């Protein structure tokens, strides 16, 4: 069992309760010093916590014995009053008694090392903490589906590899092997499945992190005013002078059913130079990268403007006149006309993103591993027709290794370091 670690498991801030978590060797000795006793496992018990200056709070202590705990080690959770001063003092008392501060993700990393979860499960924990929509929370629970797919892909690859090994071991024997075309077809099927699963990552990313919605269009079209109106607060500077927005301004927008990132971009016009030209380049890049664009066109203008799909055409500045061109919404940031309707339409407009793909991939790592499986399987299929089974077996071994890596088999330390560094300290 590793050294005893401690960290708050709840965010910093004033609240009714806060939780401090410990895991590792020497748990009982530290709890005895700080709490006065160690209750039976899984029995929440009221204790008084103390340090060198004396008792400073009442807390509820619950102990979970390894290996049947989150980390697989002896674990304790202390629920104290949620004053940051109390939490800081409690953590300090536990450190003084023999624990050390945990690093980000160290509790979950220990759970992985001790076999309590695999990497897919660890990424599911991270996704559950950070999900910004109900769909994201559901995606975070899809680890079992991804594991099933990974197992099926690996099994198919192992079957082909076994057949190729038999061909190499018994050349010329009539053992009813599949011919090269049939084996290549099996490998192509694996690659197609893996790429299809990887394609679901974009939909998963939107569900977990929120889609990006960019306001684009000509200068003085009221983009920054509409940006502020949609947010319900002053976030971007507004001026009647053309070209005020010279940078990309972003802000999260919480909506019923999810969250998105709203992006205000520099207005389009000819003949820009210097800083405004640089801002225009950044704005175009942000608009192109967005999942949805709101094309802002002054209601009193000619309705000319270009933005690639998906796009909502919005007539802005409706307090100055009525549009004569076709548009999806008519809005005024001054009177508030149409702003609520536009805000309500944003999530439905994004609902079809990635709808044709199976969104069970909850991390970029999973996507990259699936693409590596597909690449190796395709390489093995090509090798069958050119270099023969001996070379194909090598590519197959790589594909099988990637399939195992999906759940964390033989994962390198740098992969683990990058993953668990993204966790909060107390998880």
MIRO-8280 format. One line per 2 residues: number of its first residue (from 1); for each residue x, y, z of C-alpha. Coordinates in Angstrom, 3 decimals, always signed. Each point is the difference from the previous one (the first is absolute). Example, Ala and Ser with C-alpha at 12.3 -4.5 7.8 and 13.67 -1.06 7.14 Angstrom:
# residues 2
1) +12.300 -4.500 +7.800; +1.370 +3.440 -0.660
END
This chain:
# residues 427
1) +0.000 +0.000 +0.000; +1.291 +3.442 -0.942
3) +0.535 +2.969 +2.299; -3.057 +1.701 +1.476
5) -1.324 +2.877 -2.111; -2.584 +2.659 +0.811
7) -1.908 +2.662 -1.930; -3.336 +1.825 +0.021
9) -2.500 -1.846 -2.197; -2.341 +2.985 -0.326
11) +0.633 +3.412 -1.631; +1.448 +2.908 +1.931
13) -2.682 +2.371 +1.231; -2.563 +0.497 +2.731
15) -2.593 -2.775 +0.235; -1.953 -1.994 +2.549
17) +2.401 -2.945 -0.205; +3.407 -0.835 -1.424
19) +1.652 -3.399 -0.412; +3.646 -0.822 +0.647
21) +1.245 -3.351 -1.290; +2.940 -2.177 +1.070
23) +1.432 -3.196 -1.511; +3.000 -2.204 +0.699
25) +2.153 -1.554 +2.683; -0.040 +1.234 +3.587
27) -3.593 +1.203 -0.190; -1.031 -1.164 +3.484
29) +2.906 +1.696 +1.787; -0.702 +3.351 -1.676
31) -3.746 -0.204 +0.648; +0.599 -0.841 +3.643
33) +2.156 +3.105 +0.439; -2.417 +2.358 -1.739
35) -3.408 -1.579 +0.732; +0.706 -1.816 +3.258
37) -1.192 -3.377 -1.278; -0.611 -2.198 -3.046
39) -3.596 -1.241 -0.409; -0.944 -3.329 -1.621
41) +0.116 -0.077 -3.783; -2.883 +1.570 -1.919
43) -1.629 +1.427 +3.133; -0.349 +3.794 -0.096
45) +1.072 +1.262 +3.423; -0.030 +3.453 +1.578
47) +3.472 +1.023 +1.211; +1.753 +3.128 +1.204
49) +3.042 +0.982 -2.058; +2.981 +1.574 +1.683
51) +3.504 +1.259 -0.586; +2.738 +1.326 +2.279
53) -2.220 +2.944 +0.997; -2.912 -2.227 +0.983
55) -3.433 -1.000 -1.336; -1.161 +2.225 -2.883
57) -3.014 -1.744 -1.597; -2.468 -2.879 +0.087
59) +0.162 -2.355 -2.981; -1.463 -3.248 -1.280
61) +2.641 -2.671 -0.617; -0.532 -3.019 -2.243
63) +2.688 -2.641 -0.591; +0.129 -2.365 -2.996
65) +2.391 -2.923 +0.244; +2.023 -1.181 -2.979
67) -0.239 -1.709 -2.352; -3.752 +0.827 +0.009
69) +0.453 +3.754 -0.265; +0.277 +2.565 -2.785
71) +3.796 -0.207 -0.163; +0.348 -3.602 +1.141
73) +1.817 +1.271 +3.121; -1.253 +1.001 +3.434
75) -1.989 +3.183 -0.594; -1.656 +2.532 +2.288
77) -2.329 +2.892 -0.698; -0.548 +2.827 +2.468
79) -3.054 +2.223 -0.447; +0.587 +3.273 +1.812
81) -1.604 +3.437 -0.150; +0.613 +1.641 -3.346
83) +1.966 +3.012 +1.117; +3.306 +0.170 -1.920
85) +1.793 +0.905 +3.230; -1.206 -3.230 +1.620
87) +0.865 -2.106 -3.045; +3.488 +1.473 -0.172
89) +0.539 -0.600 +3.715; -1.257 -3.586 -0.250
91) +2.293 -0.802 -2.910; +2.884 +1.609 +1.892
93) -0.739 -2.106 +3.073; -0.041 -3.202 -2.050
95) +3.283 +0.929 -1.695; +1.586 +0.773 +3.369
97) -1.189 -3.414 +1.223; +1.787 -1.831 -2.824
99) -1.905 +0.324 -3.284; +1.242 +1.880 -3.072
101) -1.900 +2.131 -2.490; -1.273 -1.947 -3.006
103) +0.955 +0.975 -3.529; -2.741 +0.596 -2.631
105) -1.831 -3.237 -0.785; +2.074 -2.063 +2.415
107) -3.007 -1.682 +1.637; -1.359 -1.174 -3.355
109) +3.474 -0.953 -1.200; +0.371 -2.260 +3.033
111) -3.375 -1.529 -0.850; +1.381 -0.760 -3.477
113) +3.310 -1.384 +1.285; -1.840 -2.208 +2.492
115) -2.348 -1.382 -2.645; -3.157 +1.662 +1.270
117) -0.606 +1.733 -3.353; +1.555 +0.007 -3.465
119) +0.919 +3.065 -2.041; -3.435 +0.144 -1.605
121) -1.485 +0.100 +3.489; +2.439 +2.701 +1.089
123) -0.894 +2.112 -3.014; -3.648 -0.578 +0.834
125) +0.596 +1.473 +3.456; +1.647 +3.047 -1.549
127) -2.840 +0.354 -2.506; -2.619 -0.284 +2.755
129) +1.620 +2.834 +1.940; +0.322 +2.284 -2.998
131) -3.117 -0.767 -2.061; -1.983 +3.098 -0.977
133) -3.248 -1.634 -1.140; -2.276 -2.942 +0.811
135) +1.268 -1.646 -3.194; +3.535 +0.426 +1.287
137) -0.873 -1.671 +3.293; -1.544 -2.910 -1.882
139) +3.067 -0.269 -2.218; +2.225 -0.124 +3.078
141) -1.811 -3.197 +1.007; +0.564 -1.734 -3.344
143) +3.301 -1.622 +0.961; -1.464 -3.507 -0.079
145) -1.132 +0.467 -3.614; +3.467 +1.137 -1.055
147) +1.598 -2.927 +1.839; -2.306 -2.418 -1.828
149) +0.965 +1.505 -3.357; +3.697 -0.106 +0.895
151) -0.289 -3.654 +1.014; -1.783 -0.857 -3.259
153) +2.629 +1.800 -2.072; +2.811 -1.731 +1.843
155) -1.656 -3.408 -0.350; -0.398 +0.483 -3.753
157) +3.633 +1.052 -0.325; +1.226 -2.943 +2.074
159) -2.017 -2.409 -2.175; +1.675 +1.309 -3.151
161) +3.419 -0.026 +1.647; -0.465 -3.595 +1.133
163) -0.882 -1.052 -3.507; +3.023 +1.768 -1.463
165) +2.275 -1.565 +2.609; -1.378 -3.427 -0.906
167) +0.639 +0.660 -3.692; +3.600 +0.959 +0.821
169) +0.507 -3.027 +2.271; -1.538 -2.512 -2.415
171) +0.723 +1.191 -3.543; -1.533 -2.089 -2.734
173) -2.342 -1.821 +2.375; -3.673 -0.223 -0.934
175) -1.489 +1.329 +3.255; -3.022 +1.775 -1.510
177) +1.468 +3.435 +0.606; -1.813 +3.088 -1.260
179) +1.646 +1.420 -3.103; +1.745 +3.376 +0.041
181) -3.052 +1.819 -1.348; -2.206 -1.324 +2.794
183) +2.540 +0.930 +2.668; +0.455 +3.440 -1.511
185) -3.788 +0.465 +0.062; -0.059 -0.838 +3.715
187) +2.734 +2.539 +0.650; -1.841 +2.605 -2.053
189) -3.072 -0.615 +2.132; +2.029 +0.587 +3.162
191) +1.394 +3.234 -1.440; -3.450 +1.220 -1.041
193) -1.440 -0.685 +3.442; +2.906 +1.695 +1.766
195) -0.193 +3.083 -2.203; -3.752 +0.197 +0.478
197) +0.415 -0.031 +3.763; +2.761 +2.610 -0.188
199) -2.255 +2.249 -2.083; -2.395 +0.198 +2.947
201) +2.584 +1.946 +1.994; -1.097 +3.369 -1.401
203) -3.569 -0.547 +1.171; +1.373 -1.216 +3.323
205) +2.234 +3.049 +0.335; -2.972 +2.307 -0.536
207) -2.079 -1.902 +2.558; +2.785 +0.144 +2.574
209) +1.597 +3.409 -0.564; -2.660 +1.974 -1.860
211) -0.260 +1.065 -3.632; +1.617 +3.156 -1.361
213) -2.358 +2.580 -1.492; +1.604 +2.942 -1.802
215) -1.557 +3.337 -0.886; +1.278 +0.991 -3.438
217) -0.840 +2.648 -2.574; +0.913 +3.497 -1.184
219) +1.229 +2.856 +2.176; -2.592 +2.013 +1.913
221) -2.543 -2.809 -0.258; -0.599 -0.012 +3.755
223) +1.866 -3.257 +0.667; +1.529 +1.105 +3.310
225) -3.311 +1.448 +1.186; -1.763 -3.251 -0.862
227) +2.817 -1.941 +1.689; -0.647 +1.937 +3.223
229) -3.771 -0.326 -0.361; +0.176 -3.785 -0.409
231) +2.240 -0.239 +3.071; -2.187 +2.373 +1.992
233) +3.019 +2.064 +1.102; +2.624 +2.387 -1.360
235) +2.905 -2.170 -1.126; +1.138 +1.585 -3.288
237) +0.741 +3.692 -0.580; -2.542 +1.753 -2.213
239) +0.635 +3.147 -2.060; -1.559 +1.675 -3.069
241) +3.508 +0.219 -1.443; +0.553 -2.697 -2.632
243) +2.575 -2.656 +0.835; -0.275 +0.232 +3.804
245) +0.289 -3.772 +0.429; +3.566 -0.873 -0.931
247) +0.350 -3.191 +1.977; -2.012 -3.168 +0.511
249) -2.122 +0.236 +3.165; -1.414 -3.189 +1.505
251) -2.383 -0.730 +2.844; -1.979 -3.040 +1.179
253) -3.766 +0.194 -0.374; -2.017 -2.293 +2.269
255) -3.329 -1.059 -1.495; -2.729 -2.377 +1.161
257) +1.284 -3.371 -1.159; +3.632 +0.889 -0.590
259) +2.764 +2.520 -0.368; +1.754 +1.551 -2.955
261) +2.912 +2.350 -0.605; -1.092 +3.255 -1.616
263) +2.654 +1.689 -2.152; +0.015 +3.629 -1.154
265) +2.189 +0.632 -3.060; +1.359 +3.040 -1.851
267) -2.287 +1.410 -2.690; +0.727 -0.610 -3.668
269) +0.953 +2.886 -2.258; +2.471 +0.784 -2.763
271) +3.209 +1.995 +0.368; +0.862 -0.897 +3.585
273) +3.577 +0.379 +1.206; +2.081 -0.563 +3.082
275) -1.699 -1.202 +3.149; -3.468 -0.003 -1.544
277) +1.206 -2.211 -2.867; +1.557 -2.422 +2.475
279) -3.254 -0.096 +1.955; -1.902 -0.702 -3.184
281) +2.224 -2.985 -0.754; -0.571 -1.345 +3.516
283) -3.719 +0.589 -0.292; -0.251 -1.879 -3.280
285) +1.903 -2.934 +1.493; -2.295 -0.057 +3.042
287) -3.059 +0.176 -2.212; +1.226 -2.838 -2.183
289) +0.733 -2.143 +3.070; -3.391 +0.641 +1.617
291) -2.723 -2.642 +0.129; -2.630 +2.628 -0.828
293) +0.239 +3.513 -1.382; -2.410 +2.887 +0.605
295) +0.272 +2.150 -3.121; -0.859 +3.523 +1.161
297) -1.346 +2.273 -2.756; -1.309 +3.535 +0.665
299) -3.768 +0.091 -0.524; +0.351 +3.194 -2.024
301) +2.619 -1.529 -2.328; -0.199 -2.126 -3.111
303) +0.291 -3.344 +1.814; +3.304 -0.872 -1.625
305) +2.395 -2.099 +2.058; +1.779 -3.316 -0.199
307) +0.414 -2.661 +2.658; +0.361 -3.686 -0.617
309) -2.635 -2.405 +1.342; -1.295 -0.663 +2.547
311) -1.097 +3.615 +0.307; -2.903 +2.033 +1.394
313) -0.710 +3.194 -1.982; -0.933 +2.731 +2.466
315) -1.207 +3.501 -0.859; +1.466 +2.252 +2.698
317) -0.670 +3.641 +0.959; -3.734 -0.555 -0.488
319) -0.707 +3.137 +2.069; +1.388 +1.997 -2.960
321) -2.177 -1.590 -2.691; -1.556 -3.211 -1.275
323) +1.875 -2.464 -2.218; -0.971 -0.492 -3.626
325) +2.111 -3.138 -0.436; -0.683 -3.578 +1.154
327) +1.321 -0.851 +3.455; -0.548 -2.458 +2.832
329) -0.332 +2.579 +2.787; -0.542 +3.713 +0.391
331) +1.635 +1.432 +3.117; +0.725 +3.262 +1.743
333) +2.466 +0.176 +2.860; -1.506 +3.364 +0.946
335) -3.642 -1.071 +0.399; +0.699 -3.692 +0.616
337) -2.141 -1.061 -2.956; +0.778 -3.537 -1.131
339) +2.932 -0.529 +2.371; -1.752 -2.585 +2.180
341) -1.266 -1.876 -3.061; +3.485 -0.108 -1.506
343) +1.505 -1.173 +3.273; -2.616 -2.764 +0.269
345) +0.763 -1.157 -3.562; +3.733 -0.520 +0.471
347) +0.005 -3.456 +1.596; -2.676 -1.392 -2.377
349) +2.082 +1.294 -2.928; +2.943 -2.007 +1.335
351) -1.975 -3.152 +0.793; +0.871 -1.732 -3.258
353) +3.757 +0.360 +0.430; +1.501 -3.472 -0.365
355) -3.431 -1.615 +0.107; +1.055 -2.603 -2.558
357) +2.845 -1.223 +2.179; -0.031 -2.055 +3.176
359) +1.081 +2.387 +2.756; +1.615 -2.315 +2.529
361) +3.516 +1.440 -0.211; +0.606 +2.393 +2.898
363) +3.621 +1.068 -0.539; +2.429 +0.956 -2.728
365) +2.248 -2.852 +1.190; -2.718 -2.538 -0.730
367) -0.533 +1.507 -3.443; +3.724 -0.122 -0.766
369) +0.292 -3.633 +1.112; -2.955 -0.996 -2.175
371) +1.571 +1.734 -2.999; +3.289 -1.799 +0.723
373) -1.875 -3.331 -0.005; -1.541 +0.888 -3.363
375) +3.350 +1.067 -1.486; +1.755 -3.184 +1.132
377) -2.840 -2.244 -1.221; +0.029 +1.687 -3.422
379) +3.770 -0.300 -0.167; -0.262 -3.723 +0.759
381) -2.628 -0.425 -2.734; +2.250 +1.709 -2.545
383) +2.983 -2.097 +1.072; -1.927 -3.221 -0.655
385) -0.208 +0.773 -3.690; +3.544 +1.338 -0.373
387) +2.482 -1.252 +2.595; -1.814 -3.077 +1.304
389) -1.093 -1.342 +3.379; +3.316 +0.542 +1.793
391) -0.201 +3.786 -0.390; -3.744 +0.070 +0.579
393) +0.460 -1.751 +3.349; +2.228 +2.848 +1.182
395) -2.659 +2.586 -0.832; -2.626 -2.167 +1.659
397) +2.051 -0.164 +3.176; +0.024 +3.804 +0.055
399) -3.774 +0.118 -0.507; -0.572 -2.508 +2.798
401) +2.250 +2.056 +2.280; -2.001 +3.131 -0.723
403) -3.254 -1.823 +0.734; +1.386 -1.034 +3.373
405) +1.243 +3.532 +0.676; -3.520 +1.332 -0.278
407) -0.717 -1.296 +3.497; +3.520 +0.754 +1.214
409) +1.913 -3.247 -0.526; +3.710 +0.828 -0.048
411) -0.741 +3.738 -0.023; +3.182 +2.056 +0.141
413) +0.740 +2.226 +2.966; -0.170 +3.166 -2.093
415) -3.525 -0.917 -1.139; -1.031 -0.524 +3.620
417) +1.682 +3.236 +1.083; -1.859 +2.028 -2.632
419) -3.348 -1.576 +0.819; +0.023 +0.261 +3.772
421) +1.516 +3.502 +0.022; -3.356 +1.209 -1.374
423) -1.845 -1.094 +3.152; -0.692 +2.230 +2.955
425) +2.256 -0.640 +2.970; -2.591 -1.795 +2.120
427) -1.135 -2.525 -2.621
END
